[in-house]
């Protein structure tokens, strides 16, 4: 995943809680958010690779309470669903929200996809 996309995720989600790449340190205290690169796909057309790459990023919300996680998930969705702006530096050309729900009420608000 590009450094620019990682920075964009941190900037977009930091109003909700501190944001960490993959794992929060042992000293991190809830609430916090982690994101993890899941998969990347290179788009192709009839002429071969198009130069566009789509990545899927999992976003997880952590809080001391179930209601806290639920509120964080709503806040994250609101930020990502309502995002309007340019995300084009470093080869990233867009963000798309793919809604989801964590297993067993874990507070996972879903996936963020970015095309680059």
Phi and psi restraints in degrees (value plus and minus 20) as a CYANA .aco file:
   2 UNK   PHI     -91.4   -51.4
   2 UNK   PSI     129.8   169.8
   3 UNK   PHI     -80.8   -40.8
   3 UNK   PSI     -53.4   -13.4
   4 UNK   PHI     -85.1   -45.1
   4 UNK   PSI     -62.6   -22.6
   5 UNK   PHI     -84.5   -44.5
   5 UNK   PSI     -60.0   -20.0
   6 UNK   PHI     -80.6   -40.6
   6 UNK   PSI     -63.4   -23.4
   7 UNK   PHI     -84.7   -44.7
   7 UNK   PSI     -61.4   -21.4
   8 UNK   PHI     -81.5   -41.5
   8 UNK   PSI     -61.8   -21.8
   9 UNK   PHI     -81.4   -41.4
   9 UNK   PSI     -66.4   -26.4
  10 UNK   PHI     -80.5   -40.5
  10 UNK   PSI     -64.6   -24.6
  11 UNK   PHI     -86.5   -46.5
  11 UNK   PSI     -63.9   -23.9
  12 UNK   PHI     -84.9   -44.9
  12 UNK   PSI     -60.9   -20.9
  13 UNK   PHI    -115.3   -75.3
  13 UNK   PSI     -31.5     8.5
  14 UNK   PHI     -81.6   -41.6
  14 UNK   PSI     -44.8    -4.8
  15 UNK   PHI     -84.7   -44.7
  15 UNK   PSI     -41.9    -1.9
  16 UNK   PHI    -101.8   -61.8
  16 UNK   PSI     -67.1   -27.1
  17 UNK   PHI    -191.4  -151.4
  17 UNK   PSI     147.1   187.1
  18 UNK   PHI     -77.2   -37.2
  18 UNK   PSI     124.3   164.3
  19 UNK   PHI    -137.7   -97.7
  19 UNK   PSI     112.7   152.7
  20 UNK   PHI    -145.8  -105.8
  20 UNK   PSI     126.0   166.0
  21 UNK   PHI    -102.1   -62.1
  21 UNK   PSI      93.8   133.8
  22 UNK   PHI      50.0    90.0
  22 UNK   PSI     -81.9   -41.9
  23 UNK   PHI    -151.5  -111.5
  23 UNK   PSI     122.0   162.0
  24 UNK   PHI    -106.2   -66.2
  24 UNK   PSI     127.2   167.2
  25 UNK   PHI     -85.2   -45.2
  25 UNK   PSI     144.7   184.7
  26 UNK   PHI     -82.5   -42.5
  26 UNK   PSI     -45.0    -5.0
  27 UNK   PHI    -105.1   -65.1
  27 UNK   PSI     -25.7    14.3
  28 UNK   PHI     -87.1   -47.1
  28 UNK   PSI     117.3   157.3
  29 UNK   PHI    -137.1   -97.1
  29 UNK   PSI     116.4   156.4
  30 UNK   PHI     -83.2   -43.2
  30 UNK   PSI     124.4   164.4
  31 UNK   PHI    -105.9   -65.9
  31 UNK   PSI     127.7   167.7
  32 UNK   PHI    -177.6  -137.6
  32 UNK   PSI     148.0   188.0
  33 UNK   PHI    -144.1  -104.1
  33 UNK   PSI     119.8   159.8
  34 UNK   PHI    -141.4  -101.4
  34 UNK   PSI     133.9   173.9
  35 UNK   PHI    -153.6  -113.6
  35 UNK   PSI     127.1   167.1
  36 UNK   PHI    -156.0  -116.0
  36 UNK   PSI     110.6   150.6
  37 UNK   PHI     -87.7   -47.7
  37 UNK   PSI     106.2   146.2
  38 UNK   PHI    -121.9   -81.9
  38 UNK   PSI     -75.0   -35.0
  39 UNK   PHI    -175.3  -135.3
  39 UNK   PSI     134.3   174.3
  40 UNK   PHI    -150.6  -110.6
  40 UNK   PSI     118.6   158.6
  41 UNK   PHI    -148.1  -108.1
  41 UNK   PSI     111.6   151.6
  42 UNK   PHI    -111.5   -71.5
  42 UNK   PSI     106.1   146.1
  43 UNK   PHI     -95.9   -55.9
  43 UNK   PSI     123.2   163.2
  44 UNK   PHI    -148.6  -108.6
  44 UNK   PSI     131.6   171.6
  45 UNK   PHI    -145.9  -105.9
  45 UNK   PSI    -189.3  -149.3
  46 UNK   PHI     -80.1   -40.1
  46 UNK   PSI     -43.8    -3.8
  47 UNK   PHI    -113.3   -73.3
  47 UNK   PSI     -17.7    22.3
  48 UNK   PHI      92.5   132.5
  48 UNK   PSI    -173.5  -133.5
  49 UNK   PHI     -78.3   -38.3
  49 UNK   PSI     116.2   156.2
  50 UNK   PHI    -110.0   -70.0
  50 UNK   PSI     -32.0     8.0
  51 UNK   PHI      69.8   109.8
  51 UNK   PSI     -21.7    18.3
  52 UNK   PHI    -123.7   -83.7
  52 UNK   PSI     114.6   154.6
  53 UNK   PHI    -146.3  -106.3
  53 UNK   PSI     113.5   153.5
  54 UNK   PHI    -130.7   -90.7
  54 UNK   PSI     108.4   148.4
  55 UNK   PHI    -138.5   -98.5
  55 UNK   PSI     128.2   168.2
  56 UNK   PHI    -132.3   -92.3
  56 UNK   PSI     112.0   152.0
  57 UNK   PHI    -143.0  -103.0
  57 UNK   PSI     108.5   148.5
  58 UNK   PHI    -109.1   -69.1
  58 UNK   PSI     113.5   153.5
  59 UNK   PHI    -134.0   -94.0
  59 UNK   PSI     105.4   145.4
  60 UNK   PHI    -137.9   -97.9
  60 UNK   PSI     117.8   157.8
  61 UNK   PHI    -130.9   -90.9
  61 UNK   PSI     114.7   154.7
  62 UNK   PHI    -144.8  -104.8
  62 UNK   PSI     113.8   153.8
  63 UNK   PHI    -168.9  -128.9
  63 UNK   PSI     145.3   185.3
  64 UNK   PHI     -91.8   -51.8
  64 UNK   PSI     -41.9    -1.9
  65 UNK   PHI    -148.8  -108.8
  65 UNK   PSI     136.8   176.8
  66 UNK   PHI     -81.9   -41.9
  66 UNK   PSI     -63.1   -23.1
  67 UNK   PHI     -85.7   -45.7
  67 UNK   PSI     -53.3   -13.3
  68 UNK   PHI     -85.4   -45.4
  68 UNK   PSI     -62.4   -22.4
  69 UNK   PHI     -84.6   -44.6
  69 UNK   PSI     -61.4   -21.4
  70 UNK   PHI     -82.3   -42.3
  70 UNK   PSI     -61.7   -21.7
  71 UNK   PHI     -86.1   -46.1
  71 UNK   PSI     -61.1   -21.1
  72 UNK   PHI     -81.4   -41.4
  72 UNK   PSI     -63.7   -23.7
  73 UNK   PHI     -79.9   -39.9
  73 UNK   PSI     -62.3   -22.3
  74 UNK   PHI     -83.4   -43.4
  74 UNK   PSI     -62.9   -22.9
  75 UNK   PHI     -83.8   -43.8
  75 UNK   PSI     -62.2   -22.2
  76 UNK   PHI     -83.3   -43.3
  76 UNK   PSI     -65.5   -25.5
  77 UNK   PHI     -79.7   -39.7
  77 UNK   PSI     -63.5   -23.5
  78 UNK   PHI     -80.6   -40.6
  78 UNK   PSI     -63.3   -23.3
  79 UNK   PHI     -84.2   -44.2
  79 UNK   PSI     -68.4   -28.4
  80 UNK   PHI     -93.9   -53.9
  80 UNK   PSI     -60.5   -20.5
  81 UNK   PHI     -86.5   -46.5
  81 UNK   PSI     -54.5   -14.5
  82 UNK   PHI    -112.3   -72.3
  82 UNK   PSI     -17.2    22.8
  83 UNK   PHI     -88.4   -48.4
  83 UNK   PSI     107.1   147.1
  84 UNK   PHI    -154.2  -114.2
  84 UNK   PSI      98.2   138.2
  85 UNK   PHI     147.3   187.3
  85 UNK   PSI    -197.0  -157.0
  86 UNK   PHI    -118.8   -78.8
  86 UNK   PSI     109.4   149.4
  87 UNK   PHI    -148.9  -108.9
  87 UNK   PSI      61.4   101.4
  88 UNK   PHI    -149.4  -109.4
  88 UNK   PSI     -30.9     9.1
  89 UNK   PHI     -91.6   -51.6
  89 UNK   PSI     135.0   175.0
  90 UNK   PHI      46.6    86.6
  90 UNK   PSI       0.0    40.0
  91 UNK   PHI      68.3   108.3
  91 UNK   PSI     -21.3    18.7
  92 UNK   PHI    -108.7   -68.7
  92 UNK   PSI     107.4   147.4
  93 UNK   PHI    -138.6   -98.6
  93 UNK   PSI     -15.7    24.3
  94 UNK   PHI     153.4   193.4
  94 UNK   PSI     141.5   181.5
  95 UNK   PHI    -145.5  -105.5
  95 UNK   PSI     122.7   162.7
  96 UNK   PHI    -157.5  -117.5
  96 UNK   PSI     113.5   153.5
  97 UNK   PHI    -108.1   -68.1
  97 UNK   PSI     111.2   151.2
  98 UNK   PHI    -139.2   -99.2
  98 UNK   PSI      81.5   121.5
  99 UNK   PHI     -80.6   -40.6
  99 UNK   PSI     131.9   171.9
 100 UNK   PHI    -182.6  -142.6
 100 UNK   PSI     157.0   197.0
 101 UNK   PHI    -165.8  -125.8
 101 UNK   PSI     114.7   154.7
 102 UNK   PHI     -88.9   -48.9
 102 UNK   PSI     135.7   175.7
 103 UNK   PHI     -92.2   -52.2
 103 UNK   PSI     116.3   156.3
 104 UNK   PHI      42.1    82.1
 104 UNK   PSI       9.8    49.8
 105 UNK   PHI      52.0    92.0
 105 UNK   PSI      10.0    50.0
 106 UNK   PHI     -90.4   -50.4
 106 UNK   PSI     -32.2     7.8
 107 UNK   PHI      69.1   109.1
 107 UNK   PSI      -9.8    30.2
 108 UNK   PHI     -89.9   -49.9
 108 UNK   PSI      92.8   132.8
 109 UNK   PHI     -98.8   -58.8
 109 UNK   PSI     -27.4    12.6
 110 UNK   PHI     107.6   147.6
 110 UNK   PSI    -180.1  -140.1
 111 UNK   PHI    -138.1   -98.1
 111 UNK   PSI     128.0   168.0
 112 UNK   PHI    -131.9   -91.9
 112 UNK   PSI     108.7   148.7
 113 UNK   PHI    -134.8   -94.8
 113 UNK   PSI     118.1   158.1
 114 UNK   PHI    -148.0  -108.0
 114 UNK   PSI     114.5   154.5
 115 UNK   PHI    -116.4   -76.4
 115 UNK   PSI     115.1   155.1
